[in-house]
């Protein structure tokens, strides 16, 4: 099968488009033919070697975690699934495997692909969508009527967070750059703050939940715009935020929490329900073929992505690049 592999850590130049053996199954796994994947920042952080304590030094490695595709082989204990089932999920980014034509996936971590999404759209959902869903609902205990601020509202996680918070009947404020204000309004945000024109931490409005989808603020910077029992949630485990998480665990009404998405079937099902009801969609910035993952990484590292960058593995998927 074709796959993107690395034999060392480094720049996008270390990414190689190669033929490697198709994975073999364990009894509790299924083999998925991947039609599409997507780029997540954790992918290029892995490639750079920033997560070496977790990823180790065994090469070659296949990167990538998001996937949408179809089941082509079923392990003897994976009786829930049948060949031909359309599925989506993500695999552990430390081990990767989704920048490839096939991947072996735990049967327990799969969900049926949303029926009203293409594979390209579905491949953009798992990591970003679950980060938003699990952050807001599990950590934030999001409830109707609350005031929620999403920092980084036009990015991969942020676009899903805005839509999920709107679907939960909360009052949503999105923070983004000038060029993306209309997009975030179109996702349903009631108020949009252009960060080039104003700093939300200085505006005196207090929120029940601040979801920092880009890790650009810290809990300590946000305390004065959090309600006394408010919750700050970040996707980035900085030293400040890890310290704040421990500190507020016991000693403060205000809480700092860090979200690390898990491929839980129940939550993938919940996302599918929101998608099929028309409340959540994937915003696609660009689509690249598998052979151009290096170019996709370079673009992602620039930090200007709006929504998701998709990797088309099925040759029938259209690839687009919009400047």
N, C-alpha and C positions, 0 to 999 in steps of 0.2 A: 504494500500500500504506500501511497505518498504521504509524507508528513514533514513538518518543520521540526528540525532537531538542532540542538546546540551541543558542541563538544567542549566548550569552555564558556566561562562567563565573559561578558563584554558588551560592546556596542551592537547595534542592529546587524552589523556585518557578520556576527557569529552565527546568525540564523541560516540554516541550510535546508534546502528543499530536496528531500532524498527519498529513496525507496527503502522501506524497512519492513520486517515481518508483521503480519496482522496479529493482534493480540490473541492469546488463548484464554479461554474462560475458566473461572472458578465456578463451582456448583451454584453459588448464590448470585451469579452475575449474568448479564445479558450483553451481547455484542451489538453495538449501535453503529449503523452506517450514518456518519455525520454529514448532513447537508449544509450546515452553516455553524459557525462559531462567532465569537466576538472578542474584541480587545478589552481587557481590563488593566488598570495600572499595575495590579499585582503581577501581571504577566511580564511586563518589562522590568519591574523591580527584581523579579526572579532572574531574568536574563542578565541584568547588570551585576548580579551576585550580592544584592543587598540583603537577601534572606538566606545566606549561606549556612548559618547555624541550623536552619530547618531543612534546607534543600540538599546540603552536603556536596560531595565532590564526585559522585558517581556519574559518569557520562557514557553514552549520550543521553540527553534528556529531551522529552517532547513537552513543549509548553502548551498553554491554553487550558481553559476550564469550562467556559460556556459551550453548550451544544444543543442543537435541535436536529433530529433525524428520525430514523426508523430502526426498529428491532430486526436483526437479521439472523440471530442465533440466541437460544435460550439455554441457560444452565439448568441442570436437573432439579435444582431446588428453587428456581425462579419461576414458579408455576403461575404467577399472576399475569405474566406477559406472554404474548404470542408474536410469532414472526409477522412483520408488517405493521405492528403498532407504531403510530407516530408519537414520539416522546420528546421531552426536553428536560434539562437539568444542568447542573454543573458538577465537575469532578474537583477533587482537592487540588488547589493550585500548586501546592508543594510538589505533588507527583505529576500534575498536568496530564496531557494526553489528548486534548481536544483540537490541537492544530494538526489534524490527521484525518484520513478517510474513515477510519474505524477506531472505536475505543471500547474497552470492557468496563462496564459500569455496574455498581451494586444495584440489584433489582429494587432494593428498598428505597433508593434515592431518586427514582424516576417518577415522572408524572406524564399524563397524556398532554400532548401539545395543544394549545388553544386552537379550536377549530377555525376561528376567524383570523388567524395569523398565518403568514407565510413562514417558511423556515428561517428566512433572514430576520424577520421581525421577532420570532420566538427565541432565536439565539441571543438576542440582545437583552432578554428578560432575566435569566436566572440569578446571576451574581448581583447585578444592580437592583433588580426588583425585590429580591429577597433581603438585601441590605436595607432597603427602604421599608419594606413591610415589617421585618423583624425588629428594626430599630424603632419605628414609630409605635407598633402595636405591642410587642413583647417588652421592650425596654421602656418606652415612653408611656405605655398604657393609654394610648390615644383614645379620647372620648369626644362625642359630638359636642359642639359648642365651644371647644377650647380654641385658644389663639396659638397658632403654630407658625414658626418662621423656618424656612428652608434656605440655608446658605449654600450657594452653588446650585441654584434651582434649574439651570439650563444644562447641567452635565448629565452623565449616565444615571447615577443614583438620584440626583436632584429632580430630574424630570419625572421619575417614578414616584418619588416622595411627594411632590406637589399633587400628582393625580390621586394617590392613595389618601392623602390628607383631605383633599376635596371630596372624595367619595365617602369619607367618614363624617361629612357635614361639619367640618371645622372651619374656622376663619384663618385662611392661609395667606401668609406673606412670603413672597419669593425674593431672593437677592441674586442678582446676576449683572452682567455687563450691559452696556447700552444697546448693542446690536441684538440682544436676546430678550429684551423687555417684552416685545409683542408676542414672542413664542411662549413665554411663561404666563402671560395674561391668557393666551389661548388655551393653556392647560388648565385654567380655572382659578388661578391665584387671584384673590380678592385685591391684594395690594402687591405692587412690585417695586422694590428699591434698587435703583441703579447704583452699584457700589462705587462707580466713578464720581457720583454726585453727592453721596452721603454715606455715613457709617452707621449701620443699624444699632451698634452698641452705644451710640451717643444720642439717640433720638428719643429716649425717655419712655418708649412704649414697652410694656412688660408682656412676656409671652409665657404660656404654660409649658411649651416645648420649643427648644431651639435645636434643630437638626442640622449639624454642620457637615454637609455631604462632601465638602472638599477639604476639610481640616485646616481652614485658613484662620480660624479664631481659636481661642482656648476657653475653657470653662471660666477661668479667672477674669477674662475680658468681658464675659457675658453675664456675670452675676447680677449686675445692676439692671439688666433688661430681662431678667428671669423673675417670674412670680416667686414669692417666698417658698412655695413648695414645687417650683418649676424644675424641669429636667433638661439638661444639656446632653445631647448625644452626638458623638463624633465618630467618623469612619477612620480617623488617623490616631494611632496609639503613640502620641508624642509623650515625652517625659512629663511635661506639665499635666497633660490629661490623665496619664496613668496615676500620677501622684494625686490628682484631684479625685479620681475614681475611688482610690483607697481612703482618702480623707473624708469624702462625703458619704462613704458607706455607713459610717457610724455616727458622724458628728454634725450633720447639717440637714436642714429640711430640703434645701436645694441639692440636687443630685447631678453628678457627672457620670455618664455611662459610655462605654465603647461598644460598637456593634461589629461583630464578625459573622458574616452570613453563613448559614448551614443549609445544605440541600435537603430540607425536610419535605417529604411528600405532601403533608397536610398544608404547608405554606405554598408550595408550588400549585396545589389544587386551588387554594384561595386566590392566588394571583390569576390563575386561569379563569376562575369565576368572574373576577373583576374585569378581565380582558373581554371575555365573551359577552358580558353585559354592556360593553361599550364604555366603561368608565376609565380604562387604562389602555394606553397604546405605547408602542415603541417609537421613539424619535430617532431616526437614522441619519447620521451625519454623512458617512461615507461607507462604501462597500468595496473591498479588495478581494481578488482571488487568493487562494491559499499560497500560491507561489510568490505573492507580493507582501507577505507578512512583515518583512523588514521595513518596507515603506509605510505600512500601517503603524508599526511601532514608532517610527520616527515622527509621524503625525501626532500620535497619541501623546508622546513625550513633550510636545510643544504646549500642551495644556489648554488648547483652544477647542476641544471637542464639544460639540453640541449634541447631547444625547449619546448615541452609541456608534462605534465603528464595527462594522460587520465583516466577517471573513466568509466568503462564498467558497464552499468546498465542493458542492455539487456544481458541475460545469454549467448547468442550466440556469443558475441564479445570476441575475443581472448584477454587474459591478458598476458602481457610480462613484465619481469623485467630483464634488462641487466646491469650487473655490469662491 
